[in-house]
């Protein structure tokens, strides 16, 4: 996660990242109708841009990331703005010593993080254990692309986005029922004089068992 540690200080300076968070937060709240009795968990929170847009909708939000520098920036924002319901967590859920608190959360969400996770089955199993039955898993990530998205990340070894049909099938095998599946926005990147667009999907699934 050294790549993200290096970017932490400047992460919030890109207005497109905030715009992305606003769009996803609106889509989520419109569909889920969260309320102040619900506890949420953000996987791969970075500096907390998405959770910041959702902070008034949940009782508590636990924000987890494997980048220590991202968590430090998040902690500074929590202190500066006196955000009472944020729980920052520097942790890797995939580490063997991670203790799962079963059925603890009403909603788990993740924005542009899942494509960095090699073992999708393992993380979905963990999400299922953490979620209450009937709780929601929200995944916002790249539609399958040609590998050019991470051109500027030389050591990237994750997924080049996802085939949504295949990902839906995997989610189903882990006890999740697809309830919402749309492409709410595109990410634009410049390559020389050309602009390339990368669709971003949002899937909202309910934990059935």
VEXDREN-232129 format. One record per residue (C-alpha): residue in three letters; z, y, x. Coordinates in steps of 0.2 Angstrom, whole numbers, plus 2048, in hexadecimal, padded with zeros to 3 digits. Layout:
BEGIN
AlaZYX;...
This chain:
BEGIN
Unk800800800;Unk7FE80C80F;Unk7EF813807;Unk7F98197F8;Unk80881F803;Unk7FC82A80C;Unk7F58317FC;Unk8068347F3;Unk8088467F8;Unk7F784C7F2;Unk7F58407E3;Unk7FA84C7D6;Unk7EE8597DC;Unk7DF8507D5;Unk7DD8577C3;Unk7D28487BE;Unk7E183C7C0;Unk7EB8467B4;Unk7DD8477A8;Unk7DB8357A9;Unk7EE8327A5;Unk7ED83E796;Unk7DE83478F;Unk7E6823791;Unk7F782A78A;Unk7EF83077B;Unk7E6820777;Unk7F681677A;Unk80182176F;Unk7F4821761;Unk7F380E760;Unk805809764;Unk80F81775C;Unk81D816768;Unk82E81D764;Unk83F82176C;Unk846810769;Unk839808775;Unk83B804787;Unk82B805792;Unk8267FF7A3;Unk8188067AE;Unk8107FA7BB;Unk8098047CA;Unk80F8157C4;Unk80A81F7D4;Unk8128307D1;Unk81482D7BF;Unk8068367B8;Unk80382B7A9;Unk8168297A5;Unk81883B7A6;Unk80C83D797;Unk81682F78E;Unk828835792;Unk82C83C781;Unk82682D778;Unk83282077F;Unk84581D781;Unk843818793;Unk83581679F;Unk83680B7AF;Unk8298107BB;Unk8258037C9;Unk81B8057D8;Unk8197FC7E9;Unk81680D7F2;Unk8268147F8;Unk81E8257FB;Unk8178267E9;Unk8298227E2;Unk8308307ED;Unk82483D7E5;Unk8288367D4;Unk83B8377D8;Unk83884A7DD;Unk82F84D7CC;Unk83D8457C3;Unk84A84F7CC;Unk8408607CA;Unk83D85E7B8;Unk84E8557B3;Unk8458467AB;Unk85383C7A4;Unk84A82C79D;Unk8408277AD;Unk8458197B8;Unk83B8187C8;Unk83A8087D1;Unk8348047E2;Unk82F7F17E0;Unk8227E47E1;Unk8227DA7D1;Unk8187CC7DA;Unk8267C97E8;Unk82F7B97E6;Unk8407C27E6;Unk83C7CD7D7;Unk8487C97C9;Unk83F7CA7B7;Unk84A7D17A9;Unk8437C779B;Unk83D7CF78A;Unk8437E0790;Unk8357EB78C;Unk82B7F077D;Unk81C7F7786;Unk8157F4798;Unk8067FE79D;Unk7FC8007AD;Unk7EE80C7B2;Unk7E28087C0;Unk7EE7FC7C8;Unk7E97EA7C2;Unk7D97EA7CD;Unk7E47EB7DC;Unk7ED7DB7D7;Unk7E57CB7DE;Unk7EF7BE7D3;Unk7EC7C47C1;Unk7F47B47BA;Unk8047B77C3;Unk8067C97BE;Unk8017C57AB;Unk80F7B87AB;Unk81B7C47B2;Unk8167D17A5;Unk8187C4797;Unk8297C079C;Unk82E7D279D;Unk8287D778C;Unk8307D477B;Unk8267C976F;Unk81B7D5765;Unk81C7E2774;Unk80C7EA77B;Unk8037E878B;Unk7F77F678F;Unk7EB7F479D;Unk7DF8037A2;Unk7D47FF7B0;Unk7C27FE7B7;Unk7B47F57AE;Unk7AC7E97BA;Unk7A27F37C8;Unk7977F07D7;Unk7A57F27E4;Unk7A18047E8;Unk7B080C7DF;Unk7BB8087EE;Unk7AE80D7FC;Unk7BB819803;Unk7C980B804;Unk7C4800813;Unk7D17F3811;Unk7CF7F17FE;Unk7D07DF7F9;Unk7D37DF7E6;Unk7C77DD7D7;Unk7B87E87D5;Unk7BD7EC7C3;Unk7BE7DF7B5;Unk7B27D67A9;Unk7BB7DA799;Unk7B67CA790;Unk7BD7BF79F;Unk7CD7CA7A0;Unk7D07C878D;Unk7CF7B578F;Unk7DB7B579D;Unk7E77C0793;Unk7E67B4784;Unk7EB7A578F;Unk7FB7AF794;Unk8017B2782;Unk7F87C377E;Unk7EE7C776F;Unk7E17D5772;Unk7E37E3765;Unk7DA7F176D;Unk7CB7F1779;Unk7C280177D;Unk7BA80C78B;Unk7C281D788;Unk7BC826798;Unk7B28257A8;Unk7B78297BA;Unk7A98337C4;Unk7A78317D6;Unk79B83A7E2;Unk7918317EE;Unk78783D7F8;Unk77D8477EB;Unk77F83A7DE;Unk78D8387D1;Unk7918267CC;Unk79B8237BC;Unk7A88147BA;Unk7AE8107A8;Unk7C080E7A6;Unk7C6802798;Unk7D680178F;Unk7DC7F1788;Unk7EC7F077D;Unk7F37DE77A;Unk8017D8770;Unk80D7CB777;Unk80C7BC76B;Unk8177AF774;
